[in-house]
Amino acid sequence: MSEKDLLFMRRAIELSLESVIRGGGPFGAVITKNGKIVSESCNQVTVLNDPTAHAEISAIREAARKLNTFDLSGCEIYASCEPCPMCLGAIYWARIDRVFFANTRSDAENIGFDDSFIYEEISRPLRERKIEFRQLLREEALEAFGAWEESENKVEY
């Protein structure tokens, strides 16, 4: 762990505290590349009325915009808390190289941010999930998948 790692994590923690003051959840995130901050954000779920406006997601969106790429390889993320399932998925999709976090998901659960039910739901068969899942029009939807497979202009990700 370098001094820069500690500096970046302290900034993520500072953002989490700022978020609480503004009425948001206690979460902050910083994305770096080559030892410099590319983006940072705090939780904005209640401020923006956007359930996806987690600190990590917002920081990823800003980093992708600033770097003009969806591939954040070479970047690191510093999160004030262990990423939730949604943020973890986004981190993998963005191809971020390393994740540093401060609080654990158990710490978050202790103050009312419990994601364990999502982890459990993901592993359940569709028919056993709490939210009803129904498949419709698969054959029609496969047309777009076929077009993707045949496209010479696709950008793979």
C-alpha positions as CSV (number, residue, x, y, z in Angstrom):
1,M,0.0,0.0,0.0
2,S,1.5,3.3,-1.1
3,E,1.1,6.8,0.3
4,K,-1.0,7.6,-2.8
5,D,-3.3,4.7,-2.1
6,L,-3.9,6.1,1.4
7,L,-4.4,9.6,0.0
8,F,-7.0,8.4,-2.6
9,M,-8.8,6.3,0.0
10,R,-8.9,9.3,2.4
11,R,-10.5,11.3,-0.5
12,A,-13.2,8.6,-1.0
13,I,-13.9,8.7,2.8
14,E,-14.1,12.5,2.7
15,L,-16.6,12.3,-0.2
16,S,-18.7,9.8,1.9
17,L,-18.8,12.3,4.7
18,E,-19.7,15.2,2.4
19,S,-22.5,13.0,1.0
20,V,-24.1,12.6,4.4
21,I,-24.0,16.3,5.0
22,R,-25.9,16.8,1.7
23,G,-28.5,14.2,2.6
24,G,-27.0,11.3,0.6
25,G,-25.9,7.9,1.6
26,P,-22.5,7.6,3.3
27,F,-20.5,6.4,0.3
28,G,-17.7,7.9,-1.8
29,A,-15.5,6.7,-4.7
30,V,-12.4,7.9,-6.5
31,I,-11.1,6.5,-9.8
32,T,-7.4,7.0,-10.7
33,K,-5.2,6.2,-13.6
34,N,-1.4,6.5,-13.6
35,G,-1.4,7.8,-10.1
36,K,-3.8,10.7,-10.8
37,I,-7.5,11.2,-10.0
38,V,-9.7,10.9,-13.1
39,S,-13.1,11.1,-11.4
40,E,-14.7,11.1,-8.0
41,S,-18.3,11.0,-6.7
42,C,-20.4,10.4,-3.7
43,N,-23.7,8.7,-3.3
44,Q,-26.5,10.7,-5.0
45,V,-29.4,8.2,-4.8
46,T,-31.7,10.4,-2.7
47,V,-30.4,13.7,-4.0
48,L,-31.1,12.7,-7.7
49,N,-33.9,10.3,-7.0
50,D,-31.9,7.8,-9.0
51,P,-31.4,4.3,-7.5
52,T,-28.4,3.7,-9.7
53,A,-26.6,6.9,-8.6
54,H,-24.2,5.0,-6.3
55,A,-20.8,6.7,-5.8
56,E,-19.0,4.0,-7.8
57,I,-21.4,4.1,-10.7
58,S,-21.3,7.9,-10.9
59,A,-17.5,7.8,-10.7
60,I,-17.3,5.2,-13.5
61,R,-19.6,7.2,-15.7
62,E,-17.5,10.4,-15.2
63,A,-14.2,8.5,-15.8
64,A,-15.5,6.9,-19.0
65,R,-16.7,10.3,-20.3
66,K,-13.4,12.0,-19.4
67,L,-11.2,9.3,-20.9
68,N,-13.6,8.9,-23.8
69,T,-13.8,5.1,-23.5
70,F,-15.9,2.4,-21.9
71,D,-12.8,0.4,-21.2
72,L,-11.2,1.6,-17.9
73,S,-8.3,-0.8,-18.0
74,G,-5.4,0.7,-16.2
75,C,-7.7,2.4,-13.7
76,E,-8.2,1.8,-10.0
77,I,-11.2,2.5,-7.8
78,Y,-11.1,3.6,-4.2
79,A,-14.5,3.1,-2.5
80,S,-15.3,4.1,1.0
81,C,-17.2,0.8,1.3
82,E,-17.1,-2.6,-0.3
83,P,-19.0,-2.3,-3.6
84,C,-22.6,-3.6,-3.7
85,P,-23.6,-6.1,-6.4
86,M,-24.6,-3.4,-8.9
87,C,-21.4,-1.5,-8.5
88,L,-19.3,-4.7,-8.5
89,G,-20.9,-5.6,-11.8
90,A,-20.2,-2.2,-13.2
91,I,-16.6,-2.4,-12.0
92,Y,-16.1,-5.7,-13.9
93,W,-17.8,-4.4,-17.0
94,A,-15.6,-1.3,-16.9
95,R,-12.5,-3.5,-16.6
96,I,-11.1,-1.6,-13.7
97,D,-7.8,-3.2,-12.6
98,R,-8.0,-2.9,-8.8
99,V,-10.5,-2.2,-6.1
100,F,-9.6,-0.7,-2.8
101,F,-12.3,-0.4,-0.1
102,A,-12.6,0.8,3.5
103,N,-15.8,-0.3,5.1
104,T,-17.1,-3.9,4.6
105,R,-20.5,-4.9,3.4
106,S,-21.1,-6.1,7.0
107,D,-20.4,-2.6,8.2
108,A,-22.9,-1.3,5.7
109,E,-25.5,-3.9,6.8
110,N,-25.1,-2.8,10.4
111,I,-26.4,0.7,9.4
112,G,-29.2,-0.5,7.2
113,F,-27.6,-1.0,3.8
114,D,-28.1,-4.7,3.5
115,D,-27.3,-6.2,0.0
116,S,-27.3,-9.8,1.1
117,F,-30.8,-10.4,-0.3
118,I,-29.5,-9.4,-3.8
119,Y,-26.7,-11.9,-3.6
120,E,-29.2,-14.6,-2.5
121,E,-31.7,-13.6,-5.3
122,I,-29.0,-13.9,-8.0
123,S,-28.4,-17.5,-7.2
124,R,-32.1,-18.5,-7.1
125,P,-33.9,-19.9,-10.1
126,L,-36.0,-17.3,-11.9
127,R,-39.3,-18.8,-10.6
128,E,-38.2,-18.6,-7.0
129,R,-37.2,-14.9,-7.0
130,K,-39.1,-12.3,-5.0
131,I,-39.6,-10.2,-8.2
132,E,-41.6,-12.0,-10.9
133,F,-39.6,-12.8,-14.0
134,R,-41.3,-13.7,-17.3
135,Q,-39.7,-14.3,-20.7
136,L,-41.5,-12.8,-23.7
137,L,-40.8,-12.8,-27.4
138,R,-37.4,-14.5,-27.3
139,E,-37.6,-15.5,-31.0
140,E,-38.2,-11.9,-32.1
141,A,-35.5,-10.6,-29.8
142,L,-32.9,-13.1,-31.2
143,E,-33.0,-11.1,-34.4
144,A,-30.9,-8.3,-32.8
145,F,-28.5,-10.9,-31.5
146,G,-28.2,-12.3,-35.0
147,A,-27.6,-8.9,-36.5
148,W,-24.9,-8.3,-33.9
149,E,-23.1,-11.6,-34.8
150,E,-23.2,-10.7,-38.5
151,S,-22.2,-7.0,-38.1
152,E,-18.9,-5.9,-39.4
153,N,-19.1,-2.6,-37.6
154,K,-19.5,-3.9,-34.0
155,V,-17.3,-2.7,-31.3
156,E,-16.8,-5.6,-28.9
157,Y,-16.9,-5.1,-25.2
